[in-house]
Amino acid sequence: MENLSEENQISPDYVRISMAAAIELGLKPGQISGCRCNCINLLQNYPQGCYANCTYCGLARERPGAAEDNSFIRVAWPLFPTDLVAEKIGELEKSKGVGRVCVAQVQDHRANRDLIDMTSRVRSKAPEVPISALVTATLLNEDWLKQIQDAGADIIGVGLDAASEEVFYETRGKGTKGPHDWKKHWKIVLKAREMFGPMKVNCHLIVGLGETDEDLVEMFHLLKSEQIAAYLFSFNPEPGTVMENAPRVPIARTRRIQLVKNLIESHDLKEEAIEFDDNGAIRSIDAPLELLDRVTNQGVAFMTDGCPDRQGEMACNRPYGSYRPGEEFRDYPFLPQASDLEVIRGEMKLDEVTKTEASAVA
């Protein structure tokens, strides 16, 4: 690698990749417990970091310290030449396959053209690998979306993160002295849905930014009606951010939201089947106990949400994205096993929000 300071190692010629991806590509030593990293996550790098100022993000403009020292979703993102990463992706694709590559933007005036450049470099070395573009909606319009599509991306991801306009304003928008706008994000989401097709656009949502359960449930129904995927994350405070001391939501809440999301998306649970209290928290779920048991036992509801591979199986499992080694899993990068399901049932305390006592699990 050239002997340059990180300040000069900028995109499109350099790229940050998740630690799990670096291990998967053989660029860093290590082992991922219980699974492989089947999606290679790439992140643009600029000396100023990101010009947005989201209150929970490790890349926020006003986070103290040098941008090169910042983490993202509490994970180190080592820096490598983009061409080297593209070559390693091509080698891995030939040897055992790569489920997907995801190229993520930050808020910077160079980000659009560099996203297209970086996507093209990966495409040249791995012509068949599916590529997602995790975009910054604030920067985009229809023409840029078309150029991203032409460069080889087949899925667009949008970091909506907030489940309501109010929470968006307070955590990502003008309430944070940031550039993001709720209506602009939705304009890009819907335009991308029109251009890329059903379930080829996804919105990231975070449980724990200050939204209510009711906000999330309404959002799940809205996205399903538009055939847009909802990818759920769990808030995990980043040191040095505005929200570094904000508490994580109780695990019971996370588990119930994960369960309800699956019931809505895969089992057509109606809006009126969920009752909320005066604070917008789930009070009760009116669904057959057999269905609740079956969905819980299947375990899929509690797995990481992410873009699919060529076979339609989830590729982006983000190991350690919402928890650290040794911490409880907020989402599972693999299908939960029997012992995991026992933990999940204890965490979820489903009997507190079902109409009648939950039936025994076989």
C-alpha positions, 0 to 999 in steps of 0.5 A: 500500500502506498505510504500516504496518510489517511487524509490523502487516501480518499474515495474513489481510489480508497475505500473503507470496508467493514472489519468482517468484510476485511476478514472475509477477503483475507485483508485482515486476520481473524475469524467470524464466529458462527457464520461468514460475511456474505456481503462485502460492505464498502464505505466512502472515505473523505478527510472531512468524514461526513457533512451530515450531523446525525445525532447517533452516527459515528461519522457525524460532522460535529463528532469530536476527534479526527474523522479517520478515527471515527467508527461506524455502527461501533465497528472499525472500518479499515482503509484499503485501495479500492482496486485491491478490494475489487480484485479481492472480491473478484478472487473470492467470487471465483473461489467460493462466491460472494453473496453481494457487495454494498457500496455506501455513500456519505454526505459529500459533494463528491459522493455521487460520482465516486459511488458510480466510479467505485461500483464500476470498479467492483463490476469490472472485477466481479461481473456477476456479483450483485451490487447494492448502493446504500445512498444518501438521498439528500444528494440524489435526483432521478438522473443520478439514480439512473447513472447508479443503475447503469453502473451495475447496482440492482438494489437501492438502500436508503438510510431513513433510520427514523420511523417518523418525521418528528424523530427524523427532524430531531435526529437527522434533519434541521433540528441537528443542523444537518442537511437531511429532509424527510420529504426529500428522502421520501421523494427519492425512495419512491422514485427509486422504487419506480425505477428499480422495481418491487422489493429492489429498494429498502429503507433502514429503520432503527428501533430506539431513536425516540420513536414509538412502537406505533410509529414503527408498525405504521411504517412497516405497513406503509413500506409493505404497501409500496413493496419496499423492504424494511431493514430493522436495526437496533440503536447502539450508542456510539461514543462521542456522538450526541446520543452516546449516553442515550439508553438502549431500548429494553430487549423485550421491546426489540424482540416484540418489534421484530416479531410484529414486523415479520407478522406484518410482512410475511403473515399479513397481520392487520393494523387493527390486530395491534393495540397500543397504550397511551404512549404508543407502546404495544399493549396487545397482539391479537393473533393466533397463539399457534402462529406466534409460536410458529413464527418464534420457533422459525427464528427468521424474525430475529435475524439481521435484515439485509439485501439478498444474494442471487438465490434470494437468501439474505446476504448482508448479515452485518456480524457485530453490527448491533452488538459487540462480541460477548453482548446479547444478540440484538439480531442474529447473523445466522438462523437462531438455534434451539438454545438461541430460541430459548433465550429469545422467548425469555427476552420477548416476554410475549405472554405480557402482550398476548390476549391469552396466555401463550401456548406451550412451545413444542 
